[in-house]
């Protein structure tokens, strides 16, 4: 039951994010995170929600907050797959690139 609710929250959040309703999307995604945490889920589902939150935050111009969520996504992948994994390395590279771009923008 709870996992289905989390899936619905993610779907609704995704649709709201695409429609430009960032605050509403964040509420849905954060609800999904809480449900997954209560269920003890610590895998790709949780990592993907953090990535979805990061995308909405970035779209809303909240780059710093977006990087925090991207780090959570990266840490979850690290815990699941370890350091020596293509997904982990790709996420790490993407995060470093975004930090570099954001820092250049701030200069």
C-alpha positions in Angstrom: 0.0 0.0 0.0 2.6 2.6 1.1 4.9 1.8 -1.8 2.0 2.3 -4.2 1.4 5.7 -2.6 5.0 6.6 -3.1 4.8 5.6 -6.8 1.7 7.8 -7.2 3.5 10.7 -5.5 6.5 10.3 -7.9 4.2 10.2 -10.9 2.2 13.2 -9.8 5.4 15.1 -8.9 6.8 14.3 -12.3 3.7 15.6 -14.1 3.7 18.7 -11.9 7.4 19.4 -12.6 6.8 19.1 -16.3 4.0 21.5 -16.0 6.2 24.0 -14.3 4.5 23.7 -10.9 7.8 23.3 -9.0 6.6 23.8 -5.4 3.8 21.3 -5.8 6.1 18.8 -7.4 8.6 19.1 -4.6 5.8 18.4 -2.0 4.9 15.2 -3.9 8.6 14.1 -4.3 9.4 14.8 -0.6 6.3 12.8 0.4 7.7 9.9 -1.6 11.1 10.2 0.1 9.4 10.1 3.5 7.4 7.0 2.6 10.5 5.2 1.2 12.4 6.1 4.4 9.6 4.8 6.6 9.6 1.6 4.6 13.4 1.3 5.0 13.9 1.5 1.2 17.5 2.5 0.5 17.9 1.7 -3.2 17.5 3.0 -6.7 13.9 4.2 -6.0 15.1 6.6 -3.3 18.1 7.7 -5.4 15.8 8.4 -8.4 13.5 10.5 -6.2 16.4 12.6 -5.1 17.4 13.0 -8.7 13.9 14.1 -9.6 13.9 16.6 -6.8 17.3 17.9 -8.0 15.9 18.3 -11.5 12.9 20.3 -10.3 15.1 22.5 -8.1 17.5 23.2 -10.9 14.5 24.1 -13.2 13.3 26.5 -10.5 16.8 28.1 -10.4 17.7 26.7 -7.0 21.1 25.3 -8.1 22.7 24.9 -4.6 19.7 23.0 -3.3 19.8 20.9 -6.5 23.4 19.9 -5.9 22.5 18.8 -2.3 19.8 16.4 -3.7 22.2 15.2 -6.4 24.8 14.4 -3.7 22.1 12.4 -1.9 21.4 10.5 -5.1 25.2 9.9 -5.5 25.6 8.6 -1.9 22.7 6.2 -2.3 24.2 4.8 -5.5 27.6 4.6 -3.8 26.1 2.6 -0.9 24.3 0.2 -3.4 27.0 -0.3 -6.0 30.3 1.0 -4.5 32.9 3.4 -5.8 33.9 1.2 -8.8 30.7 1.4 -10.7 29.8 3.1 -14.0 26.6 4.7 -12.6 28.5 6.0 -9.5 31.3 7.4 -11.6 28.9 9.0 -14.1 26.9 10.7 -11.3 30.1 11.9 -9.7 31.3 13.4 -13.0 27.9 15.1 -13.6 27.9 16.6 -10.1 31.4 18.0 -10.5 30.5 19.4 -13.9 27.4 21.1 -12.5 29.4 22.5 -9.6 32.0 23.9 -12.0 29.3 25.5 -14.2 27.4 26.9 -11.2 30.6 28.4 -9.8 31.5 30.0 -13.2 28.0 31.5 -13.3 28.5 33.0 -9.8 31.8 34.6 -10.8 
